[in-house]
Amino acid sequence: MSQKKQLSILEFSRLTGISRDNLRFYDRIGLLKPELRGKNGYRYYTRRQLGSAYLIGSLRLLGVGLEDIRRYSAGRTPEEMLALFAEQEARIQVEIEKLQETSEIMKLYADMAQEALCHNEDEFLVEERKRERIFLCPSFPAARDEDEAEILAYEYAGSHGINLGYPMGVMVSREDLLTGVEAPACRYYFKSARHGNAWKPAGLYAVAYGKSEYQKPQDTYLQLLGFIRTQDLKVAGNAYGEYLLDDLAVHEPDQYYGRMEVLVERRSDKAILGRAIIF
């Protein structure tokens, strides 16, 4: 049985996914002209044009401009094809990297929300935690207030290539905790493992969950220090604070739900390292 050699514009459109309006447009600009024109003016394509149509569709999905596609189609050679594919492969890898990073950020927020839903208001506990890689910003002692310090942290992280969509946390030094500084200087960090410059150490942590004022973490830290004493523990490292639920998940700031944690050790144990380890 002989196979049909010519495809109407409707059939060609169905096979390629390119609309008939776009096929007519591609014809007008010389990008993809039908091989045959019927006496009635109808456009007819051949099966060997399917490859070109699929390539055009793929390149358009990648954001390649029509003029670039037309220039390539008009003078295509193996060398031109290799150059075009190499350029597009580089773009694809950049997009893949962006998508992977976005997926990572979404998973972080989802994990944090799940953790929040698993704990009660004003809950205190002691648990082992794995080490976590973070991007730690420097302190900004010249900042006028916490708002300015936070903005400076965003600027610093952005200037170092950190995606500012990553969740942010604050770190309070062990020294400030033990000396009872009324308004300890917080160092901000981003939960960006792939671009991290420091580690939140593994170990035993005293943890507090609940709603708290982001600008006044010292109140929660004081409560946590009291809990640590009741558990016959002692502070062995820095404190870390994060919002598990913020305006991405709830409407009002008074609904924000946070977690404060301090690296600790049992009084009978040997001292362990507790500072964030910077490369």
C-alpha positions as a Markdown table, in Angstrom:
| # | Residue | x | y | z |
|---|---|---|---|---|
| 1 | Met | 0.0 | 0.0 | 0.0 |
| 2 | Ser | 1.5 | 3.4 | -1.0 |
| 3 | Gln | 2.0 | 5.9 | 1.7 |
| 4 | Lys | 0.6 | 9.4 | 1.5 |
| 5 | Lys | 3.5 | 11.8 | 0.6 |
| 6 | Gln | 1.8 | 15.1 | 1.1 |
| 7 | Leu | 0.3 | 16.6 | 4.3 |
| 8 | Ser | -2.2 | 19.3 | 4.4 |
| 9 | Ile | -1.6 | 22.3 | 6.7 |
| 10 | Leu | -4.2 | 20.8 | 9.1 |
| 11 | Glu | -2.4 | 17.4 | 9.2 |
| 12 | Phe | 1.0 | 19.0 | 9.5 |
| 13 | Ser | -0.3 | 21.1 | 12.3 |
| 14 | Arg | -1.6 | 18.1 | 14.2 |
| 15 | Leu | 1.6 | 16.2 | 13.8 |
| 16 | Thr | 3.9 | 19.0 | 14.8 |
| 17 | Gly | 1.8 | 20.9 | 17.4 |
| 18 | Ile | 2.5 | 24.1 | 15.5 |
| 19 | Ser | -0.7 | 26.1 | 15.0 |
| 20 | Arg | -1.9 | 26.8 | 11.4 |
| 21 | Asp | -1.5 | 30.5 | 12.0 |
| 22 | Asn | 2.1 | 30.0 | 13.0 |
| 23 | Leu | 2.7 | 27.8 | 10.0 |
| 24 | Arg | 1.3 | 30.5 | 7.7 |
| 25 | Phe | 3.5 | 33.0 | 9.5 |
| 26 | Tyr | 6.6 | 30.8 | 9.1 |
| 27 | Asp | 5.8 | 30.6 | 5.4 |
| 28 | Arg | 5.5 | 34.3 | 5.0 |
| 29 | Ile | 8.9 | 35.0 | 6.7 |
| 30 | Gly | 10.6 | 32.2 | 4.8 |
| 31 | Leu | 11.3 | 30.1 | 7.9 |
| 32 | Leu | 9.3 | 27.0 | 7.0 |
| 33 | Lys | 7.8 | 27.1 | 3.5 |
| 34 | Pro | 5.5 | 24.3 | 2.3 |
| 35 | Glu | 7.1 | 22.2 | -0.4 |
| 36 | Leu | 4.0 | 22.3 | -2.6 |
| 37 | Arg | 1.2 | 24.7 | -3.3 |
| 38 | Gly | -2.0 | 23.3 | -4.8 |
| 39 | Lys | -3.8 | 25.0 | -7.7 |
| 40 | Asn | -6.3 | 26.2 | -5.1 |
| 41 | Gly | -3.4 | 27.9 | -3.1 |
| 42 | Tyr | -3.5 | 25.3 | -0.3 |
| 43 | Arg | -0.2 | 24.6 | 1.4 |
| 44 | Tyr | 1.1 | 21.0 | 1.4 |
| 45 | Tyr | 4.1 | 19.7 | 3.4 |
| 46 | Thr | 6.1 | 16.6 | 3.1 |
| 47 | Arg | 7.1 | 14.1 | 5.8 |
| 48 | Arg | 10.8 | 15.1 | 5.4 |
| 49 | Gln | 9.8 | 18.6 | 6.7 |
| 50 | Leu | 8.7 | 17.2 | 10.0 |
| 51 | Gly | 12.2 | 17.2 | 11.4 |
| 52 | Ser | 12.6 | 20.9 | 10.6 |
| 53 | Ala | 9.3 | 21.7 | 12.2 |
| 54 | Tyr | 10.1 | 19.8 | 15.4 |
| 55 | Leu | 13.5 | 21.6 | 15.6 |
| 56 | Ile | 11.8 | 25.0 | 15.2 |
| 57 | Gly | 9.3 | 24.1 | 17.9 |
| 58 | Ser | 12.0 | 22.9 | 20.3 |
| 59 | Leu | 14.2 | 26.0 | 19.7 |
| 60 | Arg | 11.2 | 28.3 | 20.2 |
| 61 | Leu | 10.5 | 26.6 | 23.5 |
| 62 | Leu | 14.1 | 27.3 | 24.5 |
| 63 | Gly | 13.5 | 31.0 | 23.8 |
| 64 | Val | 15.5 | 31.2 | 20.6 |
| 65 | Gly | 14.4 | 34.1 | 18.5 |
| 66 | Leu | 12.7 | 33.7 | 15.1 |
| 67 | Glu | 15.4 | 35.7 | 13.4 |
| 68 | Asp | 18.1 | 33.4 | 14.8 |
| 69 | Ile | 16.2 | 30.3 | 13.8 |
| 70 | Arg | 15.6 | 31.7 | 10.3 |
| 71 | Arg | 19.3 | 32.6 | 9.9 |
| 72 | Tyr | 20.3 | 29.1 | 10.9 |
| 73 | Ser | 17.7 | 27.5 | 8.7 |
| 74 | Ala | 18.8 | 29.4 | 5.7 |
| 75 | Gly | 22.5 | 28.5 | 5.9 |
| 76 | Arg | 22.6 | 25.5 | 8.1 |
| 77 | Thr | 25.7 | 23.4 | 8.0 |
| 78 | Pro | 27.1 | 20.7 | 10.4 |
| 79 | Glu | 29.3 | 23.4 | 11.9 |
| 80 | Glu | 26.4 | 25.8 | 12.4 |
| 81 | Met | 24.3 | 23.0 | 13.9 |
| 82 | Leu | 27.1 | 22.1 | 16.4 |
| 83 | Ala | 27.6 | 25.8 | 17.4 |
| 84 | Leu | 23.8 | 26.3 | 17.9 |
| 85 | Phe | 23.4 | 23.2 | 19.9 |
| 86 | Ala | 26.4 | 24.0 | 22.1 |
| 87 | Glu | 25.0 | 27.4 | 22.8 |
| 88 | Gln | 21.5 | 26.1 | 23.6 |
| 89 | Glu | 23.0 | 23.3 | 25.8 |
| 90 | Ala | 24.7 | 25.9 | 27.9 |
| 91 | Arg | 21.4 | 27.8 | 28.3 |
| 92 | Ile | 19.6 | 24.6 | 29.2 |
| 93 | Gln | 22.1 | 23.8 | 31.9 |
| 94 | Val | 21.6 | 27.2 | 33.4 |
| 95 | Glu | 17.9 | 26.8 | 33.4 |
| 96 | Ile | 18.2 | 23.3 | 34.9 |
| 97 | Glu | 20.4 | 24.8 | 37.7 |
| 98 | Lys | 17.8 | 27.4 | 38.4 |
| 99 | Leu | 15.0 | 24.9 | 38.5 |
| 100 | Gln | 16.9 | 22.6 | 40.8 |
| 101 | Glu | 17.6 | 25.5 | 43.1 |
| 102 | Thr | 14.0 | 26.6 | 43.1 |
| 103 | Ser | 13.0 | 23.0 | 43.9 |
| 104 | Glu | 15.5 | 22.9 | 46.8 |
| 105 | Ile | 14.1 | 26.1 | 48.2 |
| 106 | Met | 10.5 | 24.9 | 48.0 |
| 107 | Lys | 11.5 | 21.6 | 49.7 |
| 108 | Leu | 13.2 | 23.6 | 52.5 |
| 109 | Tyr | 10.1 | 25.7 | 53.2 |
| 110 | Ala | 7.9 | 22.6 | 53.0 |
| 111 | Asp | 10.1 | 20.7 | 55.5 |
| 112 | Met | 10.1 | 23.7 | 57.8 |
| 113 | Ala | 6.3 | 24.0 | 57.7 |
| 114 | Gln | 5.9 | 20.2 | 58.3 |
| 115 | Glu | 8.2 | 20.6 | 61.3 |
| 116 | Ala | 6.1 | 23.4 | 62.7 |
| 117 | Leu | 2.9 | 21.4 | 62.3 |
| 118 | Cys | 4.4 | 18.6 | 64.3 |
| 119 | His | 5.1 | 20.7 | 67.4 |
| 120 | Asn | 3.0 | 22.6 | 70.0 |
| 121 | Glu | 3.1 | 26.2 | 71.1 |
| 122 | Asp | 5.9 | 26.8 | 73.8 |
| 123 | Glu | 7.3 | 23.3 | 73.4 |
| 124 | Phe | 10.8 | 22.6 | 74.7 |
| 125 | Leu | 12.8 | 19.5 | 74.0 |
| 126 | Val | 16.3 | 18.1 | 73.6 |
| 127 | Glu | 17.3 | 16.2 | 70.5 |
| 128 | Glu | 20.2 | 15.2 | 68.3 |
| 129 | Arg | 20.6 | 17.1 | 65.1 |
| 130 | Lys | 22.8 | 16.5 | 62.0 |
| 131 | Arg | 25.2 | 19.2 | 60.9 |
| 132 | Glu | 23.8 | 21.6 | 58.4 |
| 133 | Arg | 25.7 | 23.7 | 55.8 |
| 134 | Ile | 24.7 | 27.4 | 55.8 |
| 135 | Phe | 25.8 | 30.7 | 54.2 |
| 136 | Leu | 26.8 | 32.8 | 57.2 |
| 137 | Cys | 26.9 | 36.6 | 56.9 |
| 138 | Pro | 29.2 | 38.8 | 58.9 |
| 139 | Ser | 28.0 | 40.9 | 61.8 |
| 140 | Phe | 27.1 | 44.5 | 61.0 |
| 141 | Pro | 27.9 | 46.4 | 64.2 |
| 142 | Ala | 27.5 | 49.8 | 62.4 |
| 143 | Ala | 23.8 | 49.0 | 61.5 |
| 144 | Arg | 21.4 | 51.4 | 63.2 |
| 145 | Asp | 18.8 | 48.7 | 64.0 |
| 146 | Glu | 17.8 | 45.1 | 63.3 |
| 147 | Asp | 16.0 | 46.1 | 60.1 |
| 148 | Glu | 19.1 | 47.7 | 58.6 |
| 149 | Ala | 21.3 | 44.7 | 59.7 |
| 150 | Glu | 18.9 | 42.3 | 58.0 |
| 151 | Ile | 18.9 | 44.4 | 54.8 |
| 152 | Leu | 22.7 | 44.5 | 54.9 |
| 153 | Ala | 22.7 | 40.7 | 55.2 |
| 154 | Tyr | 20.5 | 40.4 | 52.1 |
| 155 | Glu | 22.8 | 42.7 | 50.2 |
| 156 | Tyr | 25.9 | 40.8 | 51.3 |
| 157 | Ala | 24.4 | 37.4 | 50.4 |
| 158 | Gly | 23.2 | 38.7 | 47.1 |
| 159 | Ser | 26.6 | 40.1 | 46.2 |
| 160 | His | 28.0 | 36.6 | 46.9 |
| 161 | Gly | 25.7 | 34.9 | 44.5 |
| 162 | Ile | 23.2 | 33.5 | 47.0 |
| 163 | Asn | 19.6 | 33.1 | 45.9 |
| 164 | Leu | 17.8 | 35.3 | 48.3 |
| 165 | Gly | 14.7 | 33.1 | 48.2 |
| 166 | Tyr | 16.4 | 30.7 | 50.7 |
| 167 | Pro | 15.1 | 30.8 | 54.2 |
| 168 | Met | 17.0 | 33.0 | 56.6 |
| 169 | Gly | 18.0 | 32.4 | 60.2 |
| 170 | Val | 19.8 | 34.3 | 62.9 |
| 171 | Met | 22.8 | 33.1 | 65.0 |
| 172 | Val | 23.7 | 34.3 | 68.5 |
| 173 | Ser | 27.1 | 33.6 | 69.8 |
| 174 | Arg | 27.7 | 31.4 | 72.8 |
| 175 | Glu | 29.6 | 34.2 | 74.5 |
| 176 | Asp | 26.6 | 36.6 | 74.3 |
| 177 | Leu | 24.3 | 33.9 | 75.5 |
| 178 | Leu | 26.4 | 33.2 | 78.6 |
| 179 | Thr | 27.1 | 36.8 | 79.4 |
| 180 | Gly | 23.4 | 37.7 | 79.1 |
| 181 | Val | 23.8 | 40.5 | 76.7 |
| 182 | Glu | 20.4 | 42.3 | 76.6 |
| 183 | Ala | 20.4 | 42.8 | 72.8 |
| 184 | Pro | 22.9 | 40.3 | 71.4 |
| 185 | Ala | 24.3 | 41.0 | 68.0 |
| 186 | Cys | 22.8 | 38.5 | 65.6 |
| 187 | Arg | 24.5 | 37.1 | 62.6 |
| 188 | Tyr | 22.2 | 36.2 | 59.8 |
| 189 | Tyr | 22.5 | 33.1 | 57.7 |
| 190 | Phe | 20.8 | 31.6 | 54.7 |
| 191 | Lys | 20.0 | 27.9 | 54.5 |
| 192 | Ser | 21.8 | 27.5 | 51.2 |
| 193 | Ala | 23.7 | 24.2 | 51.4 |
| 194 | Arg | 25.1 | 24.4 | 47.8 |
| 195 | His | 26.8 | 27.8 | 48.4 |
| 196 | Gly | 27.5 | 27.4 | 52.1 |
| 197 | Asn | 30.5 | 28.9 | 53.8 |
| 198 | Ala | 29.9 | 27.5 | 57.3 |
| 199 | Trp | 28.4 | 24.6 | 59.2 |
| 200 | Lys | 25.8 | 24.5 | 61.9 |
| 201 | Pro | 27.4 | 21.8 | 64.0 |
| 202 | Ala | 25.9 | 18.3 | 64.6 |
| 203 | Gly | 25.2 | 17.5 | 68.2 |
| 204 | Leu | 22.7 | 17.7 | 71.0 |
| 205 | Tyr | 20.4 | 20.7 | 70.9 |
| 206 | Ala | 18.0 | 22.2 | 73.3 |
| 207 | Val | 15.1 | 23.4 | 71.2 |
| 208 | Ala | 12.2 | 25.8 | 71.7 |
| 209 | Tyr | 9.2 | 26.0 | 69.4 |
| 210 | Gly | 6.5 | 28.6 | 69.4 |
| 211 | Lys | 5.4 | 32.0 | 68.3 |
| 212 | Ser | 7.9 | 34.8 | 69.0 |
| 213 | Glu | 8.9 | 38.3 | 68.1 |
| 214 | Tyr | 11.6 | 38.1 | 65.4 |
| 215 | Gln | 13.1 | 41.4 | 66.5 |
| 216 | Lys | 13.3 | 40.2 | 70.2 |
| 217 | Pro | 14.7 | 36.7 | 70.2 |
| 218 | Gln | 16.5 | 37.2 | 73.5 |
| 219 | Asp | 13.2 | 36.6 | 75.4 |
| 220 | Thr | 13.0 | 33.1 | 73.9 |
| 221 | Tyr | 16.7 | 32.5 | 74.4 |
| 222 | Leu | 16.3 | 33.3 | 78.1 |
| 223 | Gln | 13.4 | 30.8 | 78.4 |
| 224 | Leu | 15.5 | 28.3 | 76.6 |
| 225 | Leu | 18.5 | 28.9 | 78.9 |
| 226 | Gly | 16.2 | 28.2 | 81.9 |
| 227 | Phe | 15.0 | 25.0 | 80.3 |
| 228 | Ile | 18.7 | 24.0 | 79.7 |
| 229 | Arg | 19.4 | 24.4 | 83.4 |
| 230 | Thr | 16.4 | 22.2 | 84.4 |
| 231 | Gln | 17.7 | 19.4 | 82.2 |
| 232 | Asp | 21.2 | 19.3 | 83.8 |
| 233 | Leu | 22.7 | 20.6 | 80.5 |
| 234 | Lys | 25.1 | 23.4 | 79.7 |
| 235 | Val | 25.5 | 25.6 | 76.7 |
| 236 | Ala | 28.2 | 24.2 | 74.4 |
| 237 | Gly | 27.8 | 26.4 | 71.3 |
| 238 | Asn | 25.9 | 29.1 | 69.5 |
| 239 | Ala | 22.1 | 29.6 | 69.3 |
| 240 | Tyr | 20.2 | 29.5 | 66.1 |
| 241 | Gly | 16.7 | 31.0 | 65.4 |
| 242 | Glu | 14.5 | 30.4 | 62.3 |
| 243 | Tyr | 11.0 | 31.0 | 61.4 |
| 244 | Leu | 9.4 | 27.8 | 60.3 |
| 245 | Leu | 6.2 | 29.7 | 59.3 |
| 246 | Asp | 6.4 | 33.2 | 58.0 |
| 247 | Asp | 4.5 | 35.4 | 55.6 |
| 248 | Leu | 4.9 | 32.7 | 52.9 |
| 249 | Ala | 2.6 | 30.4 | 55.0 |
| 250 | Val | 0.5 | 32.7 | 57.3 |
| 251 | His | -1.3 | 36.0 | 57.0 |
| 252 | Glu | -0.2 | 38.0 | 60.0 |
| 253 | Pro | 3.2 | 38.4 | 61.7 |
| 254 | Asp | 1.7 | 37.4 | 65.1 |
| 255 | Gln | 1.1 | 34.0 | 63.5 |
| 256 | Tyr | 4.7 | 33.5 | 62.7 |
| 257 | Tyr | 6.0 | 30.3 | 64.3 |
| 258 | Gly | 9.7 | 29.9 | 65.1 |
| 259 | Arg | 12.3 | 27.5 | 66.4 |
| 260 | Met | 15.2 | 28.5 | 68.6 |
| 261 | Glu | 17.9 | 26.0 | 69.3 |
| 262 | Val | 21.2 | 25.9 | 71.3 |
| 263 | Leu | 24.0 | 23.4 | 71.1 |
| 264 | Val | 24.3 | 21.8 | 74.5 |
| 265 | Glu | 26.2 | 19.1 | 76.3 |
| 266 | Arg | 25.4 | 17.1 | 79.4 |
| 267 | Arg | 27.4 | 18.3 | 82.4 |
| 268 | Ser | 29.1 | 15.0 | 82.7 |
| 269 | Asp | 30.2 | 15.0 | 79.1 |
| 270 | Lys | 33.4 | 16.4 | 77.7 |
| 271 | Ala | 33.2 | 19.8 | 75.9 |
| 272 | Ile | 32.3 | 19.7 | 72.3 |
| 273 | Leu | 32.8 | 22.2 | 69.5 |
| 274 | Gly | 29.9 | 24.5 | 69.1 |
| 275 | Arg | 30.8 | 27.5 | 66.9 |
| 276 | Ala | 29.9 | 27.7 | 63.3 |
| 277 | Ile | 32.8 | 26.3 | 61.4 |
| 278 | Ile | 33.8 | 28.7 | 58.6 |
| 279 | Phe | 35.9 | 27.5 | 55.6 |
